[in-house]
Amino acid sequence: MRDAKLLLPALLALQPAWNYLAAAQSLRNDLKDLKGELYFDDAVLQAAADDFGHVVHKKPTAMLRPIDAQDIAKLVQFANRQGLRVAMRGQGHSFFGQTQVEDGVVIDSSSLNAVRIVKSGTGGTAEIGPGSKWHPVLMAANAQKLTVPVIADTFLSVGGTISTGGFGVTTYNLGLQVDHVQELEVVTGNGEIITCSDERNGDLFNAMLGGLGQCGIITKVVMRLMAAPT
């Protein structure tokens, strides 16, 4: 009986390690068909357990660098089946761990950084991956003599500022960045990929704009552009 009492605390101490190894192995086995890559390296996970505030530190089980929205949808579907938590991370400029998740999976959006400019008349649109910073968006638009109506800090991610509203020096007369978003591609909480706008799936569209990522994960932003000043 005395040996059993000594053994129980030791077993309980090992439980978190067992849970971590089981979750990591399950991710490896069940998500082999991802186009992107899952990372389990300690250095990568430690970096994901920090943010701009340096106050909260939650270490995930893995980090995903996706190639497309399908990768994220598959991860979310898996997370629902396994009771696993998922968080999206842009540039990590949160203050209290909002882009971190304990024993879950952090999605590094930096791999979703495509920028496509479509010119139309004197204006146009930008189709942008959520992991792109605003600087390459501005450079690509400027090459077509266009610009973003409201420019946020250029080192922030597109998905991050759209999730928080997005303000800049022209907000006083042009509103927030979200006021110029025409369409979003979103992965919902059940792992469904939905395209939404004011005309289509409007409730989801408006919930996502400045919604702090609480209703889904943004995987593409379509924003109105205006003629750049000469």
MIVO-448080 format. One record per residue: residue in one letter; x negated, y negated, z of N, C-alpha, C in turn. Coordinates in Angstrom, 1 decimal. Each point is the difference from the previous one (the first is absolute). Layout:
<rs>
  residuo    n.c1    n.c2    n.c3   ca.c1   ca.c2   ca.c3    c.c1    c.c2    c.c3
        a       X       Y       Z       X       Y       Z       X       Y       Z
...
</rs>
This chain:
<rs>
  residuo    n.c1    n.c2    n.c3   ca.c1   ca.c2   ca.c3    c.c1    c.c2    c.c3
        m    -0.8     1.2     0.0     0.8    -1.2     0.0    -0.9    -1.3     0.0
        r    -1.1     0.1     0.8    -0.9    -1.2     0.1    -0.6    -0.2    -1.4
        d    -0.4     1.0    -0.7    -0.6    -0.1    -1.3     1.0    -0.6    -1.0
        a     1.3     0.4     0.1     1.0    -0.5    -0.9     0.2    -1.5     0.2
        k     0.0    -0.4     1.2     0.2    -1.4     0.3    -1.2    -0.9    -0.5
        l    -1.2     0.6     0.0    -1.1    -0.7    -0.6     0.0     0.0    -1.5
        l     0.6     1.0    -0.6     0.0     0.2    -1.4     1.0    -1.0    -0.7
        l     1.1    -0.2     0.7     1.1    -0.8    -0.6    -0.4    -1.4    -0.4
        p    -0.7    -0.8     0.9    -0.4    -1.3    -0.4    -0.9     0.0    -1.2
        a    -0.9     1.1     0.0    -0.9     0.1    -1.2     0.7     0.2    -1.3
        l     1.1     0.8     0.1     0.8     0.3    -1.2     0.7    -1.3    -0.5
        l     0.5    -0.7     1.0     0.8    -1.2    -0.3    -1.0    -1.1    -0.6
        a    -1.2     0.0     0.5    -1.0    -0.9    -0.6    -0.3     0.3    -1.4
        l     0.0     1.3    -0.4    -0.3     0.4    -1.4     1.2    -0.2    -0.9
        q     1.2    -0.2     0.5     1.2    -0.1    -0.8     0.0    -1.1    -1.1
        p    -0.5    -1.2     0.3    -0.1    -1.0    -1.0    -0.9     0.4    -1.2
        a    -1.1     0.6     0.4    -0.9     0.5    -1.1     0.7     1.0    -0.9
        w     0.7     1.0     0.7     0.7     1.0    -0.8     1.1    -0.7    -0.9
        n     0.7    -0.9     0.5     1.0    -0.7    -0.8    -0.6    -0.7    -1.2
        y    -1.2    -0.7     0.3    -0.6    -0.7    -1.1    -0.5     1.0    -1.1
        l    -0.6     1.1     0.4    -0.5     1.0    -1.0     1.1     0.6    -0.8
        a     1.1     0.3     0.7     1.2     0.6    -0.6     0.6    -1.0    -1.0
        a     0.1    -1.3     0.3     0.6    -1.0    -0.9    -0.9    -0.2    -1.2
        a    -1.3     0.0     0.3    -1.0    -0.2    -1.1     0.0     1.1    -1.0
        q     0.1     1.3     0.5     0.0     1.1    -0.8     1.3     0.1    -0.8
        s     1.1    -0.4     0.6     1.3     0.0    -0.7     0.0    -1.0    -1.1
        l    -0.6    -1.2     0.2    -0.1    -1.0    -1.0    -0.8     0.5    -1.2
        r    -1.1     0.7     0.3    -0.9     0.5    -1.1     0.8     1.1    -0.8
        n     0.7     0.9     0.7     0.7     1.1    -0.7     1.2    -0.5    -0.8
        d     0.8    -0.9     0.6     1.3    -0.3    -0.6    -0.1    -1.1    -1.0
        l    -1.1    -0.8     0.0    -0.1    -1.2    -0.9    -1.1     0.2    -1.0
        k    -0.2     1.2    -0.5    -1.1     0.2    -0.9     0.2    -0.7    -1.4
        d     1.2    -0.2    -0.4     0.3    -0.6    -1.3     0.0    -1.5    -0.1
        l    -0.5    -0.7     1.1    -0.1    -1.4    -0.1    -1.0    -0.4    -1.0
        k     0.3    -1.1    -0.7    -1.0    -0.6    -1.0    -1.1    -0.8     0.8
        g     0.4    -0.6     1.1    -0.9    -0.7     0.8    -0.8     0.9     1.0
        e    -0.6    -0.5     1.0    -0.8     0.8     0.9     0.3    -0.3     1.4
        l     0.1     1.1     0.8     0.1    -0.1     1.5    -1.4     0.1     0.6
        y    -0.2    -0.9     1.0    -1.3    -0.1     0.6     0.2     0.4     1.5
        f    -0.9     0.8     0.5     0.0     0.4     1.4    -1.3    -0.4     0.7
        d    -0.9    -0.7    -0.7    -1.3    -0.4     0.6     0.2    -0.9     1.2
        d    -0.7     0.2     1.1     0.1    -0.8     1.2    -0.2    -1.5    -0.3
        a    -1.0    -0.3    -0.8    -0.3    -1.4    -0.2     1.2    -0.7    -0.7
        v     0.7     0.7    -1.0     1.1    -0.6    -0.6     1.2    -0.1     0.9
        l     0.2     1.0     0.9     1.1    -0.1     0.9    -0.2    -1.0     1.1
        q    -1.3    -0.2     0.4    -0.3    -1.1     1.0     0.3    -1.4    -0.6
        a    -0.3    -0.1    -1.3     0.2    -1.3    -0.6     1.5    -0.3    -0.1
        a     0.8     1.1    -0.2     1.4    -0.1    -0.1     0.7    -0.3     1.3
        a    -0.8     0.2     1.1     0.5    -0.2     1.4    -0.4    -1.4     0.5
        d    -0.1    -0.9    -0.9    -0.4    -1.4     0.4     0.7    -0.9    -0.9
        d     0.2    -1.3     0.4     0.6    -1.0    -0.9    -0.6    -1.4     0.4
        f     0.5    -1.0    -0.6    -0.5    -1.4     0.2     0.0    -0.4     1.5
        g     1.0     0.5     0.8     0.1    -0.4     1.4    -1.0     0.7     0.9
        h    -0.5     1.2    -0.4    -0.9     0.8     0.8     0.5     0.2     1.4
        v     1.3     0.2     0.2     0.6     0.2     1.3     0.5     1.4     0.1
        v     0.7     0.5    -1.0     0.6     1.3     0.0    -0.8     0.9    -0.9
        h    -0.2     1.3     0.5    -0.8     0.9    -0.8     0.7     1.4     0.1
        k     0.7     0.3    -1.2     0.7     1.3    -0.1    -0.7     0.8    -1.1
        k    -0.5     1.1     0.3    -0.8     0.8    -0.9     1.0     1.0    -0.8
        p     0.0    -0.1    -1.3     0.9     1.0    -0.7    -0.6     1.3    -0.2
        t     0.7     1.0    -0.5    -0.5     1.3    -0.4    -0.7    -0.1    -1.3
        a     0.5    -0.8    -0.9    -0.5    -0.1    -1.4     0.3    -1.3    -0.6
        m    -0.8    -0.4    -1.1     0.3    -1.1    -0.7     0.2     0.4    -1.5
        l     1.1    -0.5    -0.6     0.2     0.2    -1.4    -0.3    -1.2    -0.9
        r    -0.8     0.2    -1.0    -0.2    -1.0    -1.1     0.8     0.5    -1.2
        p     1.2    -0.5    -0.2     0.9     0.6    -1.1    -0.4    -0.6    -1.4
        i     0.4     0.8    -1.0    -0.2    -0.5    -1.4     1.3    -0.7    -0.5
        d     1.1     0.5     0.5     1.3    -0.5    -0.5     1.1     0.2     1.1
        a     1.2    -0.5    -0.3     1.1     0.1     0.9     0.4     1.4     0.3
        q    -0.3     1.0    -0.9     0.4     1.4     0.2    -0.8     0.5     1.1
        d    -1.3    -0.4     0.2    -0.8     0.5     1.1     0.6    -0.4     1.3
        i     0.5    -1.3     0.1     0.6    -0.5     1.2     1.3     0.8     0.3
        a     0.8     0.2    -1.0     1.3     0.6     0.1    -0.2     1.5     0.6
        k    -1.0     0.7    -0.6    -0.3     1.3     0.5    -0.5     0.0     1.5
        l    -0.8    -0.9     0.3    -0.4    -0.1     1.4     1.1    -0.3     0.9
        v     0.9    -0.9    -0.3     1.2    -0.4     0.8     0.9     1.2     0.2
        q     0.2     0.8    -1.1     0.9     1.2     0.1    -0.7     1.0     0.9
        f    -1.3     0.2    -0.1    -0.7     0.9     0.9     0.1    -0.5     1.4
        a    -0.2    -1.3     0.2     0.1    -0.6     1.4     1.4     0.3     0.6
        n     1.0    -0.1    -0.8     1.4     0.2     0.5     0.2     1.5     0.5
        r    -0.6     0.9    -0.8     0.1     1.4     0.3    -0.7     0.3     1.3
        q    -1.2    -0.6     0.2    -0.9     0.3     1.1     0.2    -0.9     1.2
        g     0.8    -1.0    -0.1     0.1    -1.0     1.1    -1.2    -0.8     0.2
        l    -0.7    -0.3    -1.1    -1.2    -0.8     0.0     0.2    -1.4    -0.3
        r    -0.7    -0.9     0.6     0.2    -1.5    -0.2    -1.0    -0.5    -1.1
        v     0.5    -1.0    -0.7    -0.8    -0.5    -1.1     0.0    -1.6     0.1
        a    -1.1    -0.6    -0.3    -0.1    -1.4     0.0    -0.8    -0.5    -1.3
        m     0.5    -1.1    -0.6    -0.7    -0.6    -1.2    -0.9    -1.1     0.5
        r    -1.2     0.0    -0.6    -1.1    -1.0     0.4    -0.4    -0.7    -1.3
        g     0.0    -1.3     0.1    -0.6    -0.9    -1.0    -1.4    -0.3     0.3
        q    -0.2    -1.3     0.4    -1.3    -0.5     0.5    -0.2     0.1     1.5
        g     1.0     0.6     0.7    -0.1     0.1     1.4     0.0    -1.3     0.8
        h     0.8    -1.0    -0.5     0.0    -1.3     0.7     1.1    -0.1     1.1
        s     0.5     1.2     0.5     0.9     0.0     1.1    -0.8    -0.3     1.3
        f     0.8    -0.4     1.0    -0.7    -0.3     1.3     0.2     1.1     1.0
        f     1.1     0.7     0.0     0.3     1.0     1.1     0.3     1.4    -0.6
        g    -0.8     0.4    -0.9     0.1     1.4    -0.5     1.1     0.4    -0.9
        q     0.6    -1.0    -0.6     1.2     0.3    -0.9    -0.4     0.9    -1.2
        t    -1.2     0.0    -0.4    -0.5     0.8    -1.1    -0.7     1.3     0.5
        q     0.2     0.3     1.2    -0.7     1.2     0.6     1.1     1.0     0.4
        v    -0.4     1.3     0.1     0.9     1.0     0.5    -0.7     1.1     0.7
        e     0.3     0.3     1.2    -0.6     1.0     0.8     0.4     1.4    -0.5
        d    -1.1     0.8    -0.4     0.2     1.4    -0.4     0.9     0.2    -1.2
        g     0.1    -1.1    -0.8     0.8     0.1    -1.3    -0.9    -0.2    -1.2
        v     0.5    -0.6    -1.0    -0.7    -0.3    -1.2     0.1    -1.4    -0.4
        v    -1.2    -0.7    -0.2     0.0    -1.4    -0.5    -0.2     0.1    -1.5
        i     0.8    -0.8    -0.7    -0.1    -0.1    -1.5    -0.8    -1.3    -0.2
        d    -1.2     0.2    -0.7    -0.8    -1.1    -0.4     0.4    -0.5    -1.3
        s     0.7    -1.1    -0.1     0.6    -0.5    -1.2    -1.0    -0.6    -1.0
        s    -1.3    -0.1     0.4    -1.0    -0.7    -0.9    -0.2     0.7    -1.3
        s     0.4     1.3    -0.1    -0.1     0.7    -1.2     1.1    -0.3    -1.0
        l     1.1    -0.6     0.5     1.1    -0.4    -0.8    -0.2    -1.5    -0.4
        n    -0.9    -0.3    -0.8    -0.4    -1.4    -0.2     0.1    -0.5    -1.5
        a     0.8     0.7    -0.8     0.2    -0.4    -1.4     0.7    -1.3    -0.1
        v    -0.4    -0.8    -1.0     0.6    -1.3    -0.3     0.3    -0.1    -1.5
        r     1.2    -0.3    -0.3     0.4    -0.1    -1.5     0.8    -1.3    -0.1
        i    -0.5    -0.9    -0.9     0.7    -1.2    -0.3     0.8     0.1    -1.3
        v     1.3    -0.4     0.1     0.8     0.0    -1.2     0.5    -1.4    -0.3
        k    -0.5    -0.6    -1.1     0.3    -1.4    -0.3     1.3    -0.1    -0.7
        s     0.8    -1.0     0.3     1.3    -0.2    -0.7     0.3    -1.5    -0.1
        g    -0.1    -0.6    -1.1     0.3    -1.4    -0.2    -1.1    -0.8     0.8
        t     0.5    -0.9     0.9    -0.9    -0.8     0.8    -0.3     0.7     1.3
        g     0.7     1.1     0.3    -0.2     0.7     1.3    -0.4     1.4    -0.3
        g     0.4     0.9     0.9    -0.3     1.4    -0.1     0.2     0.7     1.3
        t    -0.5     1.2     0.1     0.1     0.8     1.2    -1.4     0.7     0.3
        a    -0.2     0.4     1.2    -1.1     0.8     0.4     0.5     1.3     0.6
        e    -0.5     1.1    -0.5     0.3     1.3     0.6    -1.2     0.4     0.8
        i     0.1     0.1     1.4    -1.1     0.1     0.9     0.1     1.2     0.9
        g    -1.1     0.7     0.2    -0.1     1.0     1.0    -0.1    -0.6     1.4
        p     0.6     0.5     1.0     0.0    -0.6     1.3    -1.3    -0.1     0.7
        g    -1.0     0.8    -0.5    -1.3    -0.1     0.6    -1.0    -1.1    -0.6
        s     0.5    -0.6    -1.1    -0.8    -1.0    -0.6    -0.1    -1.2     0.9
        k    -1.1    -0.7     0.1    -0.1    -1.3     0.6     0.6    -1.0    -0.9
        w     0.3    -1.2     0.5     0.6    -1.0    -0.9    -1.0    -0.7    -0.9
        h    -1.3     0.1     0.3    -1.0    -0.6    -0.9     0.0     0.5    -1.4
        p    -0.1     1.4    -0.2     0.1     0.5    -1.3     1.3    -0.3    -0.8
        v     1.1    -0.1     0.8     1.3    -0.4    -0.6    -0.1    -1.4    -0.6
        l    -0.6    -0.9     0.8    -0.1    -1.4    -0.5    -0.9    -0.1    -1.2
        m    -1.1     0.8     0.0    -1.0    -0.1    -1.1     0.7     0.6    -1.3
        a     0.7     1.1     0.2     0.6     0.5    -1.2     1.1    -0.9    -0.6
        a     0.8    -0.6     1.0     1.1    -0.9    -0.5    -0.6    -1.3    -0.6
        n    -1.1    -0.5     0.6    -0.6    -1.2    -0.5    -0.6     0.2    -1.4
        a    -0.4     1.2    -0.3    -0.6     0.3    -1.4     1.1    -0.1    -1.0
        q     1.3     0.1     0.4     1.1    -0.2    -0.9     0.7    -1.4     0.2
        k    -0.8    -0.9     0.7     0.5    -1.3     0.3     1.3     0.0     0.8
        l     0.1     1.0     1.0     1.1     0.1     0.9    -0.5     0.0     1.4
        t     0.9    -0.1     1.0    -0.4     0.1     1.4     1.1     0.5     0.8
        v    -0.3     0.4     1.2     1.0     0.4     1.0     0.6    -1.2     0.6
        p     1.4    -0.1     0.1     0.6    -1.2     0.5    -0.5    -0.4     1.4
        v    -0.1     1.0     0.9    -0.5    -0.2     1.4    -1.2     0.8     0.2
        i    -1.1    -0.6     0.3    -1.3     0.7     0.2    -0.3     0.2     1.4
        a    -0.1     1.2     0.5    -0.4     0.3     1.3    -1.5     0.1     0.1
        d    -0.6     0.3     1.2    -1.4     0.2     0.0    -0.5     1.1    -0.9
        t    -1.0    -0.3    -0.8    -0.3     0.9    -1.1    -0.6     1.3     0.4
        f    -0.5     0.1     1.3    -0.6     1.2     0.5     1.0     1.0     0.6
        l     1.3    -0.4     0.0     1.1     0.8     0.6     0.5     0.9    -1.1
        s     0.7     1.1     0.4     0.5     0.9    -1.0     1.4    -0.4    -0.5
        v     0.4     0.3    -1.2     1.3    -0.4    -0.5     1.1     0.7     0.8
        g    -0.1     1.3     0.3     1.0     0.6     0.8     0.2    -0.5     1.4
        g    -1.2    -0.5     0.5     0.1    -0.5     1.4     0.7    -1.3     0.1
        t    -0.3    -1.0    -1.0     0.7    -1.3     0.1     1.5     0.1    -0.4
        i     0.3     0.9    -1.0     1.4     0.2    -0.4     0.8     0.6     1.2
        s    -0.7     0.8     0.8     0.7     0.6     1.2     0.2    -1.0     1.1
        t    -0.7    -1.1     0.0     0.1    -1.0     1.0     0.6    -1.3    -0.4
        g     0.4    -0.1    -1.3     0.6    -1.2    -0.5    -0.9    -0.7    -1.0
        g    -1.3    -0.3     0.4    -0.9    -0.6    -0.9     0.2    -1.5    -0.1
        f    -0.9    -0.8     0.6     0.1    -1.5    -0.1    -1.3    -0.6    -0.4
        g     0.0    -1.1    -0.6    -1.2    -0.7    -0.5     0.3    -1.5     0.0
        v    -0.9    -0.7    -0.7     0.1    -1.5     0.0     1.2    -0.5    -0.8
        t     0.5     0.8    -0.9     1.2    -0.4    -0.8     1.3     0.5     0.6
        t     0.0     0.6     1.2     1.2     0.4     0.6     1.0    -1.1     0.3
        y    -0.6    -1.2     0.3     0.9    -1.1     0.3     1.0    -0.3    -1.1
        n    -0.3     0.3    -1.2     1.0    -0.3    -1.1     0.3     1.2    -0.9
        l    -0.7     1.1     0.2     0.2     1.2    -0.8     0.4     1.2     0.8
        g     0.1    -0.1     1.3     0.4     1.1     0.9    -1.1     0.9     0.3
        l     0.4     1.3     0.3    -1.0     1.0     0.3    -0.3     0.9    -1.2
        q    -1.0     0.8     0.1    -0.4     0.9    -1.1     1.2     0.9    -0.4
        v     0.7     0.5     1.1     1.1     0.9    -0.3     1.1    -0.6    -0.8
        d     0.1    -1.3     0.0     1.1    -0.7    -0.8    -0.3     0.1    -1.5
        h    -1.2     0.5    -0.4    -0.4     0.1    -1.4    -0.2     1.4    -0.4
        v     0.3     1.0     0.8    -0.1     1.4    -0.3     1.3     0.4    -0.8
        q    -0.2     0.6    -1.1     1.1     0.4    -0.9     0.4     1.5     0.2
        e    -1.0     0.8     0.4     0.3     1.4     0.1    -1.0     0.7     0.9
        l     0.4     1.1     0.6    -1.0     0.8     0.8     0.2     1.4    -0.3
        e    -1.1     0.8     0.1     0.1     1.4     0.0    -0.3     0.4     1.5
        v     0.8     0.9     0.5     0.0     0.3     1.5     0.1     1.5     0.2
        v    -0.8     0.5     0.9     0.2     1.4     0.5     0.7    -0.1     1.3
        t     1.2     0.5     0.1     0.9    -0.1     1.1    -0.4     1.0     1.1
        g     0.6     0.0     1.1    -0.3     0.8     1.2     0.2     1.5    -0.3
        n     0.8     0.3    -1.0     0.2     1.5    -0.3    -0.8     0.4    -1.2
        g    -1.0    -0.9    -0.4    -0.9     0.4    -1.0     0.5    -0.1    -1.4
        e     1.0    -0.9    -0.2     0.6    -0.2    -1.4    -0.6    -1.3    -0.5
        i    -0.3     0.0    -1.3    -0.6    -1.1    -0.7     1.1    -0.8    -0.7
        i     0.2    -1.3     0.5     1.2    -0.8    -0.5    -0.5    -1.3    -0.5
        t     0.4    -0.4    -1.2    -0.2    -1.3    -0.6     1.2    -0.9     0.5
        c    -0.3    -1.2     0.5     1.1    -0.8     0.5    -0.2    -1.5    -0.3
        s     1.1    -0.7    -0.2     0.0    -1.4    -0.3     1.3    -0.6     0.6
        d     0.2    -1.3    -0.3     1.3    -0.5     0.4     1.1     0.6    -0.7
        e    -0.1     0.5    -1.2     1.0     0.6    -0.8     0.2     1.5     0.3
        r    -1.1     0.7     0.4     0.0     1.4     0.1    -0.6     0.4     1.4
        n     0.8     0.7     0.8    -0.4     0.4     1.4    -0.4    -1.3     0.8
        g     0.9    -1.0    -0.1    -0.2    -1.3     0.6    -0.3     0.0     1.5
        d     0.8     0.9     0.7    -0.2     0.0     1.4    -1.4     0.4     0.4
        l    -0.5     1.0    -0.6    -1.4     0.5     0.2    -1.0    -1.1    -0.4
        f     0.2    -0.6    -1.1    -0.9    -1.1    -0.5    -0.1    -1.1     1.0
        n     1.1    -0.5     0.5     0.0    -1.1     0.9    -0.5     0.4     1.4
        a     0.2     1.3     0.4    -0.6     0.4     1.3    -1.5     0.2    -0.1
        m    -0.5     0.2    -1.2    -1.5     0.2    -0.1    -0.7    -1.3     0.0
        l     0.6    -1.1    -0.5    -0.7    -1.3    -0.2    -0.1    -0.6     1.4
        g    -1.2    -0.1     0.5    -0.3    -0.5     1.4     0.5     1.0     1.0
        g     0.2     1.3    -0.3     0.6     0.9     0.9    -1.0     0.8     0.9
        l    -1.3    -0.4    -0.1    -1.1     0.6     0.9    -0.1     1.5    -0.2
        g     0.4     0.5    -1.2    -0.2     1.4    -0.3     0.9     0.9     0.7
        q     1.1    -0.5     0.6     0.8     0.8     0.9     1.0     0.9    -0.8
        c     0.3    -0.4    -1.3     1.0     0.7    -0.7    -0.6     0.8    -1.2
        g    -1.3     0.1    -0.1    -0.6     0.7    -1.1    -1.4    -0.5    -0.2
        i    -0.7     0.6    -1.0    -1.4    -0.3    -0.4     0.0    -0.6    -1.4
        i    -0.5    -1.2    -0.1    -0.1    -0.6    -1.3    -1.1     0.6    -0.9
        t     0.3     0.4    -1.2    -1.0     0.6    -0.9    -0.2    -0.8    -1.2
        k     0.9    -0.9    -0.3    -0.3    -1.0    -1.1     0.9    -1.2     0.2
        v    -0.6    -1.2    -0.4     0.6    -1.3     0.1     0.1    -0.6    -1.4
        v     1.2    -0.5    -0.4     0.1    -0.7    -1.2     0.3    -1.5     0.4
        m    -0.8    -0.9    -0.3     0.1    -1.4     0.4     0.1    -0.9    -1.2
        r     0.8    -1.0     0.2     0.1    -1.1    -1.1    -1.2    -0.9     0.1
        l    -0.5    -0.3    -1.2    -1.1    -0.9    -0.1     0.4    -1.3    -0.7
        m    -0.7    -1.1     0.2     0.3    -1.3    -0.6    -1.2    -0.5    -0.7
        a     0.2    -1.0    -0.9    -1.1    -0.6    -0.7    -1.0    -0.6     1.0
        a    -1.3     0.3    -0.2    -1.0    -0.5     0.9    -0.3    -1.5    -0.4
        p    -0.2    -0.8     1.0    -0.3    -1.5    -0.3    -1.4    -0.1    -0.7
        t     0.0    -0.9    -0.9    -1.3    -0.2    -0.8    -1.0    -0.8     0.9
</rs>
